[in-house]
């Protein structure tokens, strides 16, 4: 028997308690460790790099970052030895109509100084006026020759898909009018399929997030593919999103402003 706050437990109860304790430990280990890192043990459809599986897709590789990556040593990022050298960085600039990423100014300048092609994105909030969001992004992001087109990151549906699509179109039109180029739409595979895959936005370059697949499972003509959110890269302490541009360097040069 074992002494507890409720008296002594018989042998069968001790075994039951021990079994439950082991089960709790195993369940916690699954959710805290195994599930969070299961992608690292899944079949690899390409080559191991950045501590993840890099798909066998020819193109130009890059990252996207925000303040969540903390202080980035951009020269180390550019000079990192890899079979897939990082050539571009797409940097979070604004969210909604009143939040500017606290690291944007530093990242925007330092990435260019390090010799990387840079781009900026707006994290779209369907509950905020599209005009306000576009104006706020424009007031904070000056794009120039050699930069990538502006990006609108759309992940939140809002109360109505129809209303979200209408407002998103307004924001995209305003950005295109100001910068003179069609913005890139970033979204996940599932969000595109259920909320944007209606043909309305087919004329915009698509940046698709789809993980642990050999190739994005969509008929959409994607331009960028975010294939992992758990990359490890010299110069960045936190995990970082990994992307590939669909095309060779010559095509990438033409895509820039």
Wavefront OBJ file of the C-alpha trace (Angstrom):
o trace
v 0.000 0.000 0.000
v 0.964 3.658 -0.407
v 0.223 6.492 2.002
v -1.691 9.441 0.487
v -3.774 12.325 1.735
v -6.755 9.991 1.439
v -5.237 7.135 3.400
v -3.385 4.084 2.131
v -4.011 2.651 -1.357
v -4.089 -1.094 -2.044
v -1.712 -2.631 -4.597
v -4.178 -2.577 -7.490
v -4.795 1.132 -6.941
v -1.064 1.815 -6.901
v -0.721 0.134 -10.288
v -3.674 2.076 -11.660
v -2.233 5.358 -10.385
v 1.186 4.561 -11.857
v -0.400 3.676 -15.190
v -2.375 6.905 -15.250
v 0.765 8.899 -14.419
v 2.672 7.278 -17.274
v -0.249 7.911 -19.637
v -0.357 11.591 -18.683
v 3.398 11.918 -19.250
v 3.157 10.232 -22.667
v 0.217 12.401 -23.738
v 2.030 15.554 -22.636
v 5.168 14.456 -24.478
v 3.113 13.879 -27.629
v 1.535 17.321 -27.664
v 4.556 19.267 -26.431
v 7.307 17.516 -28.384
v 6.310 14.847 -30.868
v 3.321 16.585 -32.464
v 5.095 19.930 -32.638
v 8.048 18.337 -34.441
v 6.349 15.524 -36.352
v 7.106 17.252 -39.641
v 10.778 16.519 -39.064
v 10.158 12.757 -39.203
v 7.714 12.648 -42.106
v 8.866 11.304 -45.491
v 11.073 13.864 -47.249
v 10.219 14.623 -50.878
v 13.408 16.580 -51.400
v 16.663 17.435 -49.632
v 17.305 18.151 -45.974
v 18.331 21.754 -45.393
v 17.504 24.449 -42.836
v 16.653 21.498 -40.517
v 13.565 20.695 -42.635
v 12.731 18.971 -45.891
v 13.263 21.270 -48.870
v 11.127 20.093 -51.818
v 12.665 19.294 -55.171
v 11.493 22.493 -56.830
v 13.781 24.652 -58.900
v 13.510 28.323 -58.118
v 14.778 31.180 -55.987
v 14.648 30.632 -52.221
v 13.812 33.188 -49.563
v 12.256 33.828 -46.159
v 9.533 35.956 -44.635
v 9.883 37.541 -41.210
v 8.263 39.767 -38.607
v 9.048 40.866 -35.067
v 8.421 37.259 -34.017
v 11.883 36.375 -35.342
v 13.450 38.910 -32.985
v 16.689 40.663 -33.868
v 18.011 39.286 -37.165
v 21.668 39.360 -38.148
v 21.031 39.918 -41.835
v 24.635 39.588 -42.992
v 24.760 36.120 -41.476
v 21.508 35.240 -43.212
v 22.899 36.310 -46.575
v 26.213 34.544 -46.053
v 24.794 31.341 -44.556
v 26.253 28.278 -46.267
v 23.441 26.289 -47.841
v 22.531 24.273 -50.893
v 19.565 26.668 -51.189
v 20.971 30.179 -50.691
v 18.541 32.800 -49.413
v 18.048 35.520 -52.017
v 14.987 37.436 -50.809
v 13.145 38.416 -47.627
v 9.514 39.473 -47.392
v 9.058 41.566 -44.256
v 5.933 42.325 -42.248
v 5.198 46.027 -42.416
v 1.680 46.611 -41.109
v -1.345 44.845 -39.672
v -4.820 46.220 -40.029
v -5.032 49.990 -40.098
v -2.976 51.050 -37.112
v -0.230 48.535 -36.275
v 3.259 48.843 -37.705
v 5.609 45.942 -37.035
v 8.119 47.120 -34.438
v 11.067 45.623 -36.336
v 10.029 46.710 -39.823
v 12.265 49.753 -40.226
v 15.346 47.863 -39.092
v 14.575 44.742 -41.131
v 13.703 46.794 -44.201
v 17.016 48.657 -44.205
v 19.282 45.858 -42.945
v 17.994 43.262 -45.428
v 18.808 45.567 -48.337
v 22.201 46.447 -46.895
v 22.976 42.730 -46.672
v 22.296 42.346 -50.388
v 18.914 40.614 -50.234
v 15.944 41.427 -52.434
v 13.223 42.695 -50.125
v 9.456 42.823 -50.085
v 6.853 44.051 -47.591
v 3.494 42.657 -46.563
v 0.276 43.850 -45.012
v -1.490 41.455 -42.635
v -5.113 42.024 -43.613
v -7.855 42.398 -40.997
v -11.350 41.814 -42.437
v -12.882 43.818 -39.574
v -11.013 46.990 -40.554
v -11.790 49.313 -43.448
v -9.859 48.200 -46.564
v -9.227 51.842 -47.472
v -7.685 52.530 -44.061
v -5.485 49.431 -44.278
v -4.220 50.288 -47.755
v -3.537 53.908 -46.815
v -1.692 52.902 -43.652
v 0.518 50.454 -45.557
v 1.254 53.046 -48.244
v 2.183 55.635 -45.613
v 4.736 53.260 -44.092
v 6.208 51.432 -47.093
v 8.088 53.105 -49.908
v 8.891 50.558 -52.599
v 11.588 51.233 -55.155
v 13.279 49.676 -58.129
v 14.509 46.193 -57.312
v 11.968 45.568 -54.543
v 9.235 42.949 -54.770
v 5.587 43.933 -55.348
v 3.523 44.625 -52.207
v 1.914 41.626 -50.511
v -1.447 41.280 -48.795
v -1.537 38.441 -46.261
v -5.133 37.235 -45.956
v -5.832 34.522 -43.379
v -8.952 35.736 -41.549
v -12.368 35.320 -43.131
v -14.443 37.670 -41.042
v -18.218 37.293 -40.698
v -18.824 36.917 -44.438
v -16.725 35.509 -47.283
v -18.607 37.685 -49.766
v -17.938 40.872 -47.806
v -14.318 39.885 -47.218
v -13.796 39.361 -50.951
v -15.375 42.705 -51.806
v -13.255 44.589 -49.281
v -10.081 42.724 -50.196
v -10.583 43.769 -53.813
v -10.785 47.422 -52.704
v -7.521 47.147 -50.776
v -5.761 45.423 -53.683
v -6.998 48.046 -56.148
v -5.686 50.873 -53.981
v -2.267 49.267 -53.618
v -2.074 48.573 -57.345
v -3.029 52.150 -58.152
v -0.341 53.536 -55.840
v 2.551 51.185 -56.624
v 1.715 50.565 -60.274
v 1.832 46.771 -60.000
v -0.559 44.031 -58.967
v -0.028 43.038 -55.326
v 0.773 39.465 -54.362
v -1.879 37.595 -52.366
v -0.554 35.388 -49.560
v -2.802 32.760 -48.044
v -2.919 29.155 -46.923
v -3.921 26.278 -49.168
v -7.175 25.696 -47.255
v -8.095 29.385 -47.078
v -7.528 29.796 -50.811
v -9.599 26.721 -51.550
v -12.562 27.722 -49.402
v -12.523 31.529 -49.539
v -10.552 32.799 -52.550
v -10.622 30.068 -55.157
v -13.606 31.545 -56.985
v -11.704 33.022 -59.924
v -12.086 36.600 -58.737
v -8.403 36.976 -57.834
v -6.821 34.795 -60.516
v -5.042 37.772 -62.083
v -2.988 38.372 -58.921
v 0.284 36.576 -58.179
v -0.393 33.917 -55.551
v 1.851 33.121 -52.601
v 0.587 29.838 -51.188
v 1.369 28.310 -47.803
v 1.205 24.506 -47.938
v 3.379 22.332 -45.731
v 4.635 18.735 -45.822
v 3.709 18.130 -49.447
v 5.759 17.397 -52.534
v 4.066 20.204 -54.436
v 1.069 22.452 -53.602
v -2.093 20.461 -54.202
v -3.936 23.050 -56.231
v -4.612 23.948 -59.838
v -3.895 27.590 -59.032
v -0.901 29.103 -60.794
v 1.142 29.986 -57.694
v 4.167 32.300 -57.845
v 5.589 31.798 -54.348
v 5.295 28.706 -52.178
v 5.797 28.819 -48.420
v 6.772 25.200 -47.830
v 7.759 25.335 -44.153
v 7.287 27.478 -41.061
v 10.004 25.753 -39.042
v 13.223 26.601 -40.849
v 16.423 27.081 -38.881
v 18.799 29.620 -40.345
v 22.085 31.148 -39.261
v 21.476 34.700 -38.037
v 17.908 34.040 -36.837
v 17.292 32.574 -33.387
v 13.645 31.633 -33.907
v 12.043 29.368 -36.481
v 11.498 31.110 -39.806
v 9.189 30.614 -42.793
v 10.851 29.231 -45.917
v 9.705 30.080 -49.440
v 10.553 29.424 -53.050
v 9.826 31.599 -56.077
v 8.567 29.559 -59.006
v 11.059 30.310 -61.732
v 14.723 30.869 -62.440
v 16.733 33.956 -61.509
v 15.946 35.627 -64.828
v 12.204 35.252 -64.167
v 12.691 36.527 -60.628
v 14.499 39.611 -61.918
v 11.569 40.355 -64.231
v 9.118 39.956 -61.347
v 10.811 42.691 -59.296
v 9.785 46.318 -59.611
l 1 2 3 4 5 6 7 8 9 10 11 12 13 14 15 16 17 18 19 20 21 22 23 24 25 26 27 28 29 30 31 32 33 34 35 36 37 38 39 40 41 42 43 44 45 46 47 48 49 50 51 52 53 54 55 56 57 58 59 60 61 62 63 64 65 66 67 68 69 70 71 72 73 74 75 76 77 78 79 80 81 82 83 84 85 86 87 88 89 90 91 92 93 94 95 96 97 98 99 100 101 102 103 104 105 106 107 108 109 110 111 112 113 114 115 116 117 118 119 120 121 122 123 124 125 126 127 128 129 130 131 132 133 134 135 136 137 138 139 140 141 142 143 144 145 146 147 148 149 150 151 152 153 154 155 156 157 158 159 160 161 162 163 164 165 166 167 168 169 170 171 172 173 174 175 176 177 178 179 180 181 182 183 184 185 186 187 188 189 190 191 192 193 194 195 196 197 198 199 200 201 202 203 204 205 206 207 208 209 210 211 212 213 214 215 216 217 218 219 220 221 222 223 224 225 226 227 228 229 230 231 232 233 234 235 236 237 238 239 240 241 242 243 244 245 246 247 248 249 250 251 252 253 254 255 256 257
